[in-house]
Amino acid sequence: MKTTSLLIATLALLLVMARSGWGADAEAIERITGLKPDLSNGVAKVSVPREDLAVTVDGVKLKPFQGLTSWAAFGRC
């Protein structure tokens, strides 16, 4: 459910960015997604661990921090 919320918030943010002509704004991204973005080289990235997945590799269950995340990145165009 949280992943779906992130997707909806991301799409809303992209629509606002496209209409207003501004690029990545960390405060706006945090306000809309509820997640604090990581900033690097002008790119703001938000990540959400995928706790809804049950992935097993070679009999070992992977935990969300082991690469099972959804993310979105925003930058100035």
LUMLUMDREN-2810 file (N, C-alpha, C; in Angstrom, 1 decimal):
<atoms>
<atom><aa>M</aa><ch>A</ch><at>N</at><xx>0.8</xx><yy>-1.2</yy><zz>0.0</zz></atom>
<atom><aa>M</aa><ch>A</ch><at>CA</at><xx>0.0</xx><yy>0.0</yy><zz>0.0</zz></atom>
<atom><aa>M</aa><ch>A</ch><at>C</at><xx>0.9</xx><yy>1.3</yy><zz>0.0</zz></atom>
<atom><aa>K</aa><ch>A</ch><at>N</at><xx>2.0</xx><yy>1.3</yy><zz>0.8</zz></atom>
<atom><aa>K</aa><ch>A</ch><at>CA</at><xx>2.8</xx><yy>2.4</yy><zz>0.8</zz></atom>
<atom><aa>K</aa><ch>A</ch><at>C</at><xx>3.5</xx><yy>2.7</yy><zz>-0.5</zz></atom>
<atom><aa>T</aa><ch>A</ch><at>N</at><xx>3.8</xx><yy>1.6</yy><zz>-1.2</zz></atom>
<atom><aa>T</aa><ch>A</ch><at>CA</at><xx>4.4</xx><yy>1.7</yy><zz>-2.6</zz></atom>
<atom><aa>T</aa><ch>A</ch><at>C</at><xx>3.4</xx><yy>2.4</yy><zz>-3.5</zz></atom>
<atom><aa>T</aa><ch>A</ch><at>N</at><xx>2.1</xx><yy>2.0</yy><zz>-3.4</zz></atom>
<atom><aa>T</aa><ch>A</ch><at>CA</at><xx>1.1</xx><yy>2.6</yy><zz>-4.3</zz></atom>
<atom><aa>T</aa><ch>A</ch><at>C</at><xx>1.0</xx><yy>4.1</yy><zz>-4.0</zz></atom>
<atom><aa>S</aa><ch>A</ch><at>N</at><xx>1.0</xx><yy>4.4</yy><zz>-2.7</zz></atom>
<atom><aa>S</aa><ch>A</ch><at>CA</at><xx>1.0</xx><yy>5.8</yy><zz>-2.3</zz></atom>
<atom><aa>S</aa><ch>A</ch><at>C</at><xx>2.1</xx><yy>6.6</yy><zz>-2.8</zz></atom>
<atom><aa>L</aa><ch>A</ch><at>N</at><xx>3.3</xx><yy>6.0</yy><zz>-2.8</zz></atom>
<atom><aa>L</aa><ch>A</ch><at>CA</at><xx>4.5</xx><yy>6.7</yy><zz>-3.3</zz></atom>
<atom><aa>L</aa><ch>A</ch><at>C</at><xx>4.4</xx><yy>6.9</yy><zz>-4.8</zz></atom>
<atom><aa>L</aa><ch>A</ch><at>N</at><xx>3.9</xx><yy>5.9</yy><zz>-5.5</zz></atom>
<atom><aa>L</aa><ch>A</ch><at>CA</at><xx>3.7</xx><yy>6.1</yy><zz>-7.0</zz></atom>
<atom><aa>L</aa><ch>A</ch><at>C</at><xx>2.7</xx><yy>7.2</yy><zz>-7.3</zz></atom>
<atom><aa>I</aa><ch>A</ch><at>N</at><xx>1.6</xx><yy>7.3</yy><zz>-6.6</zz></atom>
<atom><aa>I</aa><ch>A</ch><at>CA</at><xx>0.6</xx><yy>8.3</yy><zz>-6.8</zz></atom>
<atom><aa>I</aa><ch>A</ch><at>C</at><xx>1.2</xx><yy>9.7</yy><zz>-6.5</zz></atom>
<atom><aa>A</aa><ch>A</ch><at>N</at><xx>1.9</xx><yy>9.8</yy><zz>-5.4</zz></atom>
<atom><aa>A</aa><ch>A</ch><at>CA</at><xx>2.6</xx><yy>11.0</yy><zz>-5.0</zz></atom>
<atom><aa>A</aa><ch>A</ch><at>C</at><xx>3.6</xx><yy>11.4</yy><zz>-6.0</zz></atom>
<atom><aa>T</aa><ch>A</ch><at>N</at><xx>4.4</xx><yy>10.5</yy><zz>-6.5</zz></atom>
<atom><aa>T</aa><ch>A</ch><at>CA</at><xx>5.4</xx><yy>10.8</yy><zz>-7.5</zz></atom>
<atom><aa>T</aa><ch>A</ch><at>C</at><xx>4.8</xx><yy>11.3</yy><zz>-8.8</zz></atom>
<atom><aa>L</aa><ch>A</ch><at>N</at><xx>3.7</xx><yy>10.7</yy><zz>-9.3</zz></atom>
<atom><aa>L</aa><ch>A</ch><at>CA</at><xx>3.0</xx><yy>11.1</yy><zz>-10.5</zz></atom>
<atom><aa>L</aa><ch>A</ch><at>C</at><xx>2.5</xx><yy>12.6</yy><zz>-10.3</zz></atom>
<atom><aa>A</aa><ch>A</ch><at>N</at><xx>1.9</xx><yy>12.8</yy><zz>-9.1</zz></atom>
<atom><aa>A</aa><ch>A</ch><at>CA</at><xx>1.4</xx><yy>14.2</yy><zz>-8.8</zz></atom>
<atom><aa>A</aa><ch>A</ch><at>C</at><xx>2.5</xx><yy>15.2</yy><zz>-8.8</zz></atom>
<atom><aa>L</aa><ch>A</ch><at>N</at><xx>3.7</xx><yy>14.8</yy><zz>-8.2</zz></atom>
<atom><aa>L</aa><ch>A</ch><at>CA</at><xx>4.8</xx><yy>15.7</yy><zz>-8.2</zz></atom>
<atom><aa>L</aa><ch>A</ch><at>C</at><xx>5.3</xx><yy>16.0</yy><zz>-9.7</zz></atom>
<atom><aa>L</aa><ch>A</ch><at>N</at><xx>5.4</xx><yy>15.0</yy><zz>-10.5</zz></atom>
<atom><aa>L</aa><ch>A</ch><at>CA</at><xx>5.8</xx><yy>15.2</yy><zz>-11.9</zz></atom>
<atom><aa>L</aa><ch>A</ch><at>C</at><xx>4.8</xx><yy>16.1</yy><zz>-12.6</zz></atom>
<atom><aa>L</aa><ch>A</ch><at>N</at><xx>3.6</xx><yy>16.0</yy><zz>-12.4</zz></atom>
<atom><aa>L</aa><ch>A</ch><at>CA</at><xx>2.6</xx><yy>16.8</yy><zz>-13.0</zz></atom>
<atom><aa>L</aa><ch>A</ch><at>C</at><xx>2.8</xx><yy>18.3</yy><zz>-12.6</zz></atom>
<atom><aa>V</aa><ch>A</ch><at>N</at><xx>3.0</xx><yy>18.5</yy><zz>-11.3</zz></atom>
<atom><aa>V</aa><ch>A</ch><at>CA</at><xx>3.2</xx><yy>19.9</yy><zz>-10.8</zz></atom>
<atom><aa>V</aa><ch>A</ch><at>C</at><xx>4.5</xx><yy>20.4</yy><zz>-11.4</zz></atom>
<atom><aa>M</aa><ch>A</ch><at>N</at><xx>5.6</xx><yy>19.6</yy><zz>-11.4</zz></atom>
<atom><aa>M</aa><ch>A</ch><at>CA</at><xx>6.8</xx><yy>20.1</yy><zz>-12.0</zz></atom>
<atom><aa>M</aa><ch>A</ch><at>C</at><xx>6.7</xx><yy>20.4</yy><zz>-13.5</zz></atom>
<atom><aa>A</aa><ch>A</ch><at>N</at><xx>6.0</xx><yy>19.6</yy><zz>-14.2</zz></atom>
<atom><aa>A</aa><ch>A</ch><at>CA</at><xx>5.8</xx><yy>19.9</yy><zz>-15.6</zz></atom>
<atom><aa>A</aa><ch>A</ch><at>C</at><xx>5.0</xx><yy>21.2</yy><zz>-15.9</zz></atom>
<atom><aa>R</aa><ch>A</ch><at>N</at><xx>4.0</xx><yy>21.4</yy><zz>-15.1</zz></atom>
<atom><aa>R</aa><ch>A</ch><at>CA</at><xx>3.2</xx><yy>22.6</yy><zz>-15.3</zz></atom>
<atom><aa>R</aa><ch>A</ch><at>C</at><xx>3.8</xx><yy>23.9</yy><zz>-14.8</zz></atom>
<atom><aa>S</aa><ch>A</ch><at>N</at><xx>4.6</xx><yy>23.8</yy><zz>-13.8</zz></atom>
<atom><aa>S</aa><ch>A</ch><at>CA</at><xx>5.2</xx><yy>25.0</yy><zz>-13.2</zz></atom>
<atom><aa>S</aa><ch>A</ch><at>C</at><xx>6.5</xx><yy>25.4</yy><zz>-13.8</zz></atom>
<atom><aa>G</aa><ch>A</ch><at>N</at><xx>7.2</xx><yy>24.4</yy><zz>-14.4</zz></atom>
<atom><aa>G</aa><ch>A</ch><at>CA</at><xx>8.5</xx><yy>24.7</yy><zz>-15.1</zz></atom>
<atom><aa>G</aa><ch>A</ch><at>C</at><xx>9.7</xx><yy>24.6</yy><zz>-14.1</zz></atom>
<atom><aa>W</aa><ch>A</ch><at>N</at><xx>9.5</xx><yy>24.2</yy><zz>-12.8</zz></atom>
<atom><aa>W</aa><ch>A</ch><at>CA</at><xx>10.6</xx><yy>24.1</yy><zz>-11.9</zz></atom>
<atom><aa>W</aa><ch>A</ch><at>C</at><xx>11.1</xx><yy>22.7</yy><zz>-11.8</zz></atom>
<atom><aa>G</aa><ch>A</ch><at>N</at><xx>12.3</xx><yy>22.5</yy><zz>-11.4</zz></atom>
<atom><aa>G</aa><ch>A</ch><at>CA</at><xx>13.0</xx><yy>21.2</yy><zz>-11.3</zz></atom>
<atom><aa>G</aa><ch>A</ch><at>C</at><xx>12.8</xx><yy>20.6</yy><zz>-9.9</zz></atom>
<atom><aa>A</aa><ch>A</ch><at>N</at><xx>13.8</xx><yy>19.8</yy><zz>-9.6</zz></atom>
<atom><aa>A</aa><ch>A</ch><at>CA</at><xx>13.7</xx><yy>19.1</yy><zz>-8.3</zz></atom>
<atom><aa>A</aa><ch>A</ch><at>C</at><xx>13.8</xx><yy>20.1</yy><zz>-7.1</zz></atom>
<atom><aa>D</aa><ch>A</ch><at>N</at><xx>12.9</xx><yy>20.0</yy><zz>-6.2</zz></atom>
<atom><aa>D</aa><ch>A</ch><at>CA</at><xx>12.9</xx><yy>20.8</yy><zz>-5.0</zz></atom>
<atom><aa>D</aa><ch>A</ch><at>C</at><xx>12.7</xx><yy>19.9</yy><zz>-3.8</zz></atom>
<atom><aa>A</aa><ch>A</ch><at>N</at><xx>13.8</xx><yy>19.7</yy><zz>-3.1</zz></atom>
<atom><aa>A</aa><ch>A</ch><at>CA</at><xx>13.8</xx><yy>18.7</yy><zz>-2.0</zz></atom>
<atom><aa>A</aa><ch>A</ch><at>C</at><xx>12.7</xx><yy>18.9</yy><zz>-1.0</zz></atom>
<atom><aa>E</aa><ch>A</ch><at>N</at><xx>12.3</xx><yy>20.1</yy><zz>-0.7</zz></atom>
<atom><aa>E</aa><ch>A</ch><at>CA</at><xx>11.3</xx><yy>20.4</yy><zz>0.3</zz></atom>
<atom><aa>E</aa><ch>A</ch><at>C</at><xx>9.9</xx><yy>20.0</yy><zz>-0.3</zz></atom>
<atom><aa>A</aa><ch>A</ch><at>N</at><xx>9.7</xx><yy>20.3</yy><zz>-1.5</zz></atom>
<atom><aa>A</aa><ch>A</ch><at>CA</at><xx>8.4</xx><yy>19.9</yy><zz>-2.2</zz></atom>
<atom><aa>A</aa><ch>A</ch><at>C</at><xx>8.3</xx><yy>18.4</yy><zz>-2.3</zz></atom>
<atom><aa>I</aa><ch>A</ch><at>N</at><xx>9.4</xx><yy>17.7</yy><zz>-2.6</zz></atom>
<atom><aa>I</aa><ch>A</ch><at>CA</at><xx>9.4</xx><yy>16.3</yy><zz>-2.8</zz></atom>
<atom><aa>I</aa><ch>A</ch><at>C</at><xx>9.1</xx><yy>15.6</yy><zz>-1.4</zz></atom>
<atom><aa>E</aa><ch>A</ch><at>N</at><xx>9.7</xx><yy>16.1</yy><zz>-0.3</zz></atom>
<atom><aa>E</aa><ch>A</ch><at>CA</at><xx>9.5</xx><yy>15.6</yy><zz>1.0</zz></atom>
<atom><aa>E</aa><ch>A</ch><at>C</at><xx>8.1</xx><yy>15.8</yy><zz>1.4</zz></atom>
<atom><aa>R</aa><ch>A</ch><at>N</at><xx>7.5</xx><yy>17.0</yy><zz>1.1</zz></atom>
<atom><aa>R</aa><ch>A</ch><at>CA</at><xx>6.2</xx><yy>17.3</yy><zz>1.5</zz></atom>
<atom><aa>R</aa><ch>A</ch><at>C</at><xx>5.2</xx><yy>16.4</yy><zz>0.8</zz></atom>
<atom><aa>I</aa><ch>A</ch><at>N</at><xx>5.4</xx><yy>16.2</yy><zz>-0.5</zz></atom>
<atom><aa>I</aa><ch>A</ch><at>CA</at><xx>4.4</xx><yy>15.4</yy><zz>-1.3</zz></atom>
<atom><aa>I</aa><ch>A</ch><at>C</at><xx>4.5</xx><yy>13.9</yy><zz>-1.0</zz></atom>
<atom><aa>T</aa><ch>A</ch><at>N</at><xx>5.8</xx><yy>13.4</yy><zz>-0.9</zz></atom>
<atom><aa>T</aa><ch>A</ch><at>CA</at><xx>5.9</xx><yy>11.9</yy><zz>-0.7</zz></atom>
<atom><aa>T</aa><ch>A</ch><at>C</at><xx>6.0</xx><yy>11.5</yy><zz>0.8</zz></atom>
<atom><aa>G</aa><ch>A</ch><at>N</at><xx>6.3</xx><yy>12.4</yy><zz>1.7</zz></atom>
<atom><aa>G</aa><ch>A</ch><at>CA</at><xx>6.4</xx><yy>12.1</yy><zz>3.1</zz></atom>
<atom><aa>G</aa><ch>A</ch><at>C</at><xx>7.8</xx><yy>11.4</yy><zz>3.4</zz></atom>
<atom><aa>L</aa><ch>A</ch><at>N</at><xx>8.7</xx><yy>11.5</yy><zz>2.4</zz></atom>
<atom><aa>L</aa><ch>A</ch><at>CA</at><xx>10.0</xx><yy>10.8</yy><zz>2.5</zz></atom>
<atom><aa>L</aa><ch>A</ch><at>C</at><xx>11.1</xx><yy>11.9</yy><zz>2.3</zz></atom>
<atom><aa>K</aa><ch>A</ch><at>N</at><xx>12.1</xx><yy>11.8</yy><zz>3.1</zz></atom>
<atom><aa>K</aa><ch>A</ch><at>CA</at><xx>13.2</xx><yy>12.7</yy><zz>3.0</zz></atom>
<atom><aa>K</aa><ch>A</ch><at>C</at><xx>14.1</xx><yy>12.3</yy><zz>1.8</zz></atom>
<atom><aa>P</aa><ch>A</ch><at>N</at><xx>14.3</xx><yy>13.1</yy><zz>0.8</zz></atom>
<atom><aa>P</aa><ch>A</ch><at>CA</at><xx>15.1</xx><yy>12.7</yy><zz>-0.4</zz></atom>
<atom><aa>P</aa><ch>A</ch><at>C</at><xx>16.6</xx><yy>12.7</yy><zz>-0.1</zz></atom>
<atom><aa>D</aa><ch>A</ch><at>N</at><xx>17.3</xx><yy>11.9</yy><zz>-0.7</zz></atom>
<atom><aa>D</aa><ch>A</ch><at>CA</at><xx>18.8</xx><yy>11.9</yy><zz>-0.7</zz></atom>
<atom><aa>D</aa><ch>A</ch><at>C</at><xx>19.2</xx><yy>12.9</yy><zz>-1.9</zz></atom>
<atom><aa>L</aa><ch>A</ch><at>N</at><xx>20.0</xx><yy>13.8</yy><zz>-1.6</zz></atom>
<atom><aa>L</aa><ch>A</ch><at>CA</at><xx>20.4</xx><yy>14.8</yy><zz>-2.7</zz></atom>
<atom><aa>L</aa><ch>A</ch><at>C</at><xx>21.9</xx><yy>14.5</yy><zz>-3.1</zz></atom>
<atom><aa>S</aa><ch>A</ch><at>N</at><xx>22.1</xx><yy>14.4</yy><zz>-4.4</zz></atom>
<atom><aa>S</aa><ch>A</ch><at>CA</at><xx>23.4</xx><yy>14.2</yy><zz>-4.9</zz></atom>
<atom><aa>S</aa><ch>A</ch><at>C</at><xx>23.5</xx><yy>14.7</yy><zz>-6.3</zz></atom>
<atom><aa>N</aa><ch>A</ch><at>N</at><xx>24.4</xx><yy>15.7</yy><zz>-6.5</zz></atom>
<atom><aa>N</aa><ch>A</ch><at>CA</at><xx>24.7</xx><yy>16.3</yy><zz>-7.9</zz></atom>
<atom><aa>N</aa><ch>A</ch><at>C</at><xx>23.4</xx><yy>16.8</yy><zz>-8.5</zz></atom>
<atom><aa>G</aa><ch>A</ch><at>N</at><xx>22.6</xx><yy>17.5</yy><zz>-7.7</zz></atom>
<atom><aa>G</aa><ch>A</ch><at>CA</at><xx>21.3</xx><yy>18.1</yy><zz>-8.2</zz></atom>
<atom><aa>G</aa><ch>A</ch><at>C</at><xx>20.2</xx><yy>17.2</yy><zz>-8.4</zz></atom>
<atom><aa>V</aa><ch>A</ch><at>N</at><xx>20.3</xx><yy>15.9</yy><zz>-8.0</zz></atom>
<atom><aa>V</aa><ch>A</ch><at>CA</at><xx>19.3</xx><yy>14.9</yy><zz>-8.1</zz></atom>
<atom><aa>V</aa><ch>A</ch><at>C</at><xx>18.7</xx><yy>14.6</yy><zz>-6.8</zz></atom>
<atom><aa>A</aa><ch>A</ch><at>N</at><xx>17.4</xx><yy>14.6</yy><zz>-6.6</zz></atom>
<atom><aa>A</aa><ch>A</ch><at>CA</at><xx>16.8</xx><yy>14.2</yy><zz>-5.4</zz></atom>
<atom><aa>A</aa><ch>A</ch><at>C</at><xx>16.1</xx><yy>12.8</yy><zz>-5.6</zz></atom>
<atom><aa>K</aa><ch>A</ch><at>N</at><xx>16.5</xx><yy>11.9</yy><zz>-4.7</zz></atom>
<atom><aa>K</aa><ch>A</ch><at>CA</at><xx>16.0</xx><yy>10.5</yy><zz>-4.8</zz></atom>
<atom><aa>K</aa><ch>A</ch><at>C</at><xx>15.3</xx><yy>10.1</yy><zz>-3.5</zz></atom>
<atom><aa>V</aa><ch>A</ch><at>N</at><xx>14.1</xx><yy>9.5</yy><zz>-3.7</zz></atom>
<atom><aa>V</aa><ch>A</ch><at>CA</at><xx>13.4</xx><yy>8.9</yy><zz>-2.6</zz></atom>
<atom><aa>V</aa><ch>A</ch><at>C</at><xx>13.3</xx><yy>7.4</yy><zz>-2.8</zz></atom>
<atom><aa>S</aa><ch>A</ch><at>N</at><xx>13.4</xx><yy>6.6</yy><zz>-1.7</zz></atom>
<atom><aa>S</aa><ch>A</ch><at>CA</at><xx>13.3</xx><yy>5.2</yy><zz>-1.8</zz></atom>
<atom><aa>S</aa><ch>A</ch><at>C</at><xx>12.4</xx><yy>4.6</yy><zz>-0.7</zz></atom>
<atom><aa>V</aa><ch>A</ch><at>N</at><xx>11.7</xx><yy>3.5</yy><zz>-1.1</zz></atom>
<atom><aa>V</aa><ch>A</ch><at>CA</at><xx>10.8</xx><yy>2.8</yy><zz>-0.1</zz></atom>
<atom><aa>V</aa><ch>A</ch><at>C</at><xx>11.1</xx><yy>1.3</yy><zz>-0.2</zz></atom>
<atom><aa>P</aa><ch>A</ch><at>N</at><xx>11.5</xx><yy>0.7</yy><zz>0.9</zz></atom>
<atom><aa>P</aa><ch>A</ch><at>CA</at><xx>11.7</xx><yy>-0.7</yy><zz>0.9</zz></atom>
<atom><aa>P</aa><ch>A</ch><at>C</at><xx>10.4</xx><yy>-1.5</yy><zz>0.6</zz></atom>
<atom><aa>R</aa><ch>A</ch><at>N</at><xx>10.5</xx><yy>-2.5</yy><zz>-0.2</zz></atom>
<atom><aa>R</aa><ch>A</ch><at>CA</at><xx>9.4</xx><yy>-3.3</yy><zz>-0.6</zz></atom>
<atom><aa>R</aa><ch>A</ch><at>C</at><xx>9.1</xx><yy>-4.5</yy><zz>0.3</zz></atom>
<atom><aa>E</aa><ch>A</ch><at>N</at><xx>8.4</xx><yy>-4.2</yy><zz>1.4</zz></atom>
<atom><aa>E</aa><ch>A</ch><at>CA</at><xx>8.2</xx><yy>-5.2</yy><zz>2.4</zz></atom>
<atom><aa>E</aa><ch>A</ch><at>C</at><xx>7.0</xx><yy>-6.1</yy><zz>2.0</zz></atom>
<atom><aa>D</aa><ch>A</ch><at>N</at><xx>6.3</xx><yy>-5.8</yy><zz>0.9</zz></atom>
<atom><aa>D</aa><ch>A</ch><at>CA</at><xx>5.2</xx><yy>-6.6</yy><zz>0.4</zz></atom>
<atom><aa>D</aa><ch>A</ch><at>C</at><xx>5.7</xx><yy>-7.8</yy><zz>-0.4</zz></atom>
<atom><aa>L</aa><ch>A</ch><at>N</at><xx>7.0</xx><yy>-7.8</yy><zz>-0.7</zz></atom>
<atom><aa>L</aa><ch>A</ch><at>CA</at><xx>7.5</xx><yy>-8.9</yy><zz>-1.5</zz></atom>
<atom><aa>L</aa><ch>A</ch><at>C</at><xx>8.2</xx><yy>-10.0</yy><zz>-0.6</zz></atom>
<atom><aa>A</aa><ch>A</ch><at>N</at><xx>8.0</xx><yy>-11.3</yy><zz>-1.0</zz></atom>
<atom><aa>A</aa><ch>A</ch><at>CA</at><xx>8.7</xx><yy>-12.4</yy><zz>-0.3</zz></atom>
<atom><aa>A</aa><ch>A</ch><at>C</at><xx>9.6</xx><yy>-13.0</yy><zz>-1.3</zz></atom>
<atom><aa>V</aa><ch>A</ch><at>N</at><xx>10.8</xx><yy>-12.6</yy><zz>-1.4</zz></atom>
<atom><aa>V</aa><ch>A</ch><at>CA</at><xx>11.8</xx><yy>-13.1</yy><zz>-2.3</zz></atom>
<atom><aa>V</aa><ch>A</ch><at>C</at><xx>12.8</xx><yy>-14.0</yy><zz>-1.7</zz></atom>
<atom><aa>T</aa><ch>A</ch><at>N</at><xx>13.0</xx><yy>-15.2</yy><zz>-2.2</zz></atom>
<atom><aa>T</aa><ch>A</ch><at>CA</at><xx>14.0</xx><yy>-16.2</yy><zz>-1.7</zz></atom>
<atom><aa>T</aa><ch>A</ch><at>C</at><xx>14.9</xx><yy>-16.5</yy><zz>-2.8</zz></atom>
<atom><aa>V</aa><ch>A</ch><at>N</at><xx>16.2</xx><yy>-16.5</yy><zz>-2.5</zz></atom>
<atom><aa>V</aa><ch>A</ch><at>CA</at><xx>17.3</xx><yy>-16.8</yy><zz>-3.4</zz></atom>
<atom><aa>V</aa><ch>A</ch><at>C</at><xx>18.1</xx><yy>-17.9</yy><zz>-2.8</zz></atom>
<atom><aa>D</aa><ch>A</ch><at>N</at><xx>18.2</xx><yy>-19.1</yy><zz>-3.4</zz></atom>
<atom><aa>D</aa><ch>A</ch><at>CA</at><xx>19.0</xx><yy>-20.2</yy><zz>-2.9</zz></atom>
<atom><aa>D</aa><ch>A</ch><at>C</at><xx>18.6</xx><yy>-20.6</yy><zz>-1.5</zz></atom>
<atom><aa>G</aa><ch>A</ch><at>N</at><xx>17.3</xx><yy>-20.5</yy><zz>-1.2</zz></atom>
<atom><aa>G</aa><ch>A</ch><at>CA</at><xx>16.8</xx><yy>-20.9</yy><zz>0.1</zz></atom>
<atom><aa>G</aa><ch>A</ch><at>C</at><xx>16.9</xx><yy>-19.8</yy><zz>1.1</zz></atom>
<atom><aa>V</aa><ch>A</ch><at>N</at><xx>17.4</xx><yy>-18.6</yy><zz>0.8</zz></atom>
<atom><aa>V</aa><ch>A</ch><at>CA</at><xx>17.6</xx><yy>-17.5</yy><zz>1.8</zz></atom>
<atom><aa>V</aa><ch>A</ch><at>C</at><xx>16.6</xx><yy>-16.4</yy><zz>1.4</zz></atom>
<atom><aa>K</aa><ch>A</ch><at>N</at><xx>15.8</xx><yy>-16.0</yy><zz>2.4</zz></atom>
<atom><aa>K</aa><ch>A</ch><at>CA</at><xx>14.8</xx><yy>-15.0</yy><zz>2.2</zz></atom>
<atom><aa>K</aa><ch>A</ch><at>C</at><xx>15.6</xx><yy>-13.6</yy><zz>2.3</zz></atom>
<atom><aa>L</aa><ch>A</ch><at>N</at><xx>15.4</xx><yy>-12.8</yy><zz>1.2</zz></atom>
<atom><aa>L</aa><ch>A</ch><at>CA</at><xx>16.0</xx><yy>-11.5</yy><zz>1.1</zz></atom>
<atom><aa>L</aa><ch>A</ch><at>C</at><xx>15.2</xx><yy>-10.5</yy><zz>2.0</zz></atom>
<atom><aa>K</aa><ch>A</ch><at>N</at><xx>15.9</xx><yy>-9.6</yy><zz>2.6</zz></atom>
<atom><aa>K</aa><ch>A</ch><at>CA</at><xx>15.2</xx><yy>-8.5</yy><zz>3.4</zz></atom>
<atom><aa>K</aa><ch>A</ch><at>C</at><xx>15.2</xx><yy>-7.3</yy><zz>2.5</zz></atom>
<atom><aa>P</aa><ch>A</ch><at>N</at><xx>14.2</xx><yy>-6.4</yy><zz>2.8</zz></atom>
<atom><aa>P</aa><ch>A</ch><at>CA</at><xx>14.0</xx><yy>-5.2</yy><zz>1.9</zz></atom>
<atom><aa>P</aa><ch>A</ch><at>C</at><xx>15.3</xx><yy>-4.4</yy><zz>1.7</zz></atom>
<atom><aa>F</aa><ch>A</ch><at>N</at><xx>16.1</xx><yy>-4.2</yy><zz>2.8</zz></atom>
<atom><aa>F</aa><ch>A</ch><at>CA</at><xx>17.3</xx><yy>-3.4</yy><zz>2.6</zz></atom>
<atom><aa>F</aa><ch>A</ch><at>C</at><xx>18.4</xx><yy>-4.1</yy><zz>1.7</zz></atom>
<atom><aa>Q</aa><ch>A</ch><at>N</at><xx>18.2</xx><yy>-5.3</yy><zz>1.3</zz></atom>
<atom><aa>Q</aa><ch>A</ch><at>CA</at><xx>19.1</xx><yy>-6.0</yy><zz>0.4</zz></atom>
<atom><aa>Q</aa><ch>A</ch><at>C</at><xx>18.8</xx><yy>-5.8</yy><zz>-1.1</zz></atom>
<atom><aa>G</aa><ch>A</ch><at>N</at><xx>18.2</xx><yy>-4.7</yy><zz>-1.4</zz></atom>
<atom><aa>G</aa><ch>A</ch><at>CA</at><xx>17.9</xx><yy>-4.3</yy><zz>-2.8</zz></atom>
<atom><aa>G</aa><ch>A</ch><at>C</at><xx>16.5</xx><yy>-4.4</yy><zz>-3.2</zz></atom>
<atom><aa>L</aa><ch>A</ch><at>N</at><xx>15.6</xx><yy>-4.7</yy><zz>-2.3</zz></atom>
<atom><aa>L</aa><ch>A</ch><at>CA</at><xx>14.1</xx><yy>-4.8</yy><zz>-2.7</zz></atom>
<atom><aa>L</aa><ch>A</ch><at>C</at><xx>13.5</xx><yy>-3.4</yy><zz>-2.4</zz></atom>
<atom><aa>T</aa><ch>A</ch><at>N</at><xx>13.7</xx><yy>-2.5</yy><zz>-3.3</zz></atom>
<atom><aa>T</aa><ch>A</ch><at>CA</at><xx>13.2</xx><yy>-1.1</yy><zz>-3.0</zz></atom>
<atom><aa>T</aa><ch>A</ch><at>C</at><xx>12.5</xx><yy>-0.6</yy><zz>-4.3</zz></atom>
<atom><aa>S</aa><ch>A</ch><at>N</at><xx>11.6</xx><yy>0.3</yy><zz>-4.1</zz></atom>
<atom><aa>S</aa><ch>A</ch><at>CA</at><xx>11.1</xx><yy>1.1</yy><zz>-5.2</zz></atom>
<atom><aa>S</aa><ch>A</ch><at>C</at><xx>11.7</xx><yy>2.5</yy><zz>-5.0</zz></atom>
<atom><aa>W</aa><ch>A</ch><at>N</at><xx>12.0</xx><yy>3.2</yy><zz>-6.0</zz></atom>
<atom><aa>W</aa><ch>A</ch><at>CA</at><xx>12.5</xx><yy>4.6</yy><zz>-5.9</zz></atom>
<atom><aa>W</aa><ch>A</ch><at>C</at><xx>12.1</xx><yy>5.5</yy><zz>-7.0</zz></atom>
<atom><aa>A</aa><ch>A</ch><at>N</at><xx>12.3</xx><yy>6.7</yy><zz>-6.8</zz></atom>
<atom><aa>A</aa><ch>A</ch><at>CA</at><xx>12.0</xx><yy>7.7</yy><zz>-7.8</zz></atom>
<atom><aa>A</aa><ch>A</ch><at>C</at><xx>13.1</xx><yy>8.8</yy><zz>-7.7</zz></atom>
<atom><aa>A</aa><ch>A</ch><at>N</at><xx>13.6</xx><yy>9.3</yy><zz>-8.8</zz></atom>
<atom><aa>A</aa><ch>A</ch><at>CA</at><xx>14.6</xx><yy>10.4</yy><zz>-8.7</zz></atom>
<atom><aa>A</aa><ch>A</ch><at>C</at><xx>14.2</xx><yy>11.6</yy><zz>-9.5</zz></atom>
<atom><aa>F</aa><ch>A</ch><at>N</at><xx>14.5</xx><yy>12.8</yy><zz>-9.1</zz></atom>
<atom><aa>F</aa><ch>A</ch><at>CA</at><xx>14.1</xx><yy>14.0</yy><zz>-9.7</zz></atom>
<atom><aa>F</aa><ch>A</ch><at>C</at><xx>15.3</xx><yy>14.9</yy><zz>-9.9</zz></atom>
<atom><aa>G</aa><ch>A</ch><at>N</at><xx>15.3</xx><yy>15.6</yy><zz>-11.0</zz></atom>
<atom><aa>G</aa><ch>A</ch><at>CA</at><xx>16.4</xx><yy>16.5</yy><zz>-11.3</zz></atom>
<atom><aa>G</aa><ch>A</ch><at>C</at><xx>15.9</xx><yy>17.7</yy><zz>-12.1</zz></atom>
<atom><aa>R</aa><ch>A</ch><at>N</at><xx>16.7</xx><yy>18.7</yy><zz>-12.2</zz></atom>
<atom><aa>R</aa><ch>A</ch><at>CA</at><xx>16.4</xx><yy>19.8</yy><zz>-13.1</zz></atom>
<atom><aa>R</aa><ch>A</ch><at>C</at><xx>16.6</xx><yy>19.5</yy><zz>-14.5</zz></atom>
<atom><aa>C</aa><ch>A</ch><at>N</at><xx>15.7</xx><yy>19.9</yy><zz>-15.4</zz></atom>
<atom><aa>C</aa><ch>A</ch><at>CA</at><xx>15.9</xx><yy>19.7</yy><zz>-16.8</zz></atom>
<atom><aa>C</aa><ch>A</ch><at>C</at><xx>16.4</xx><yy>20.9</yy><zz>-17.5</zz></atom>
</atoms>
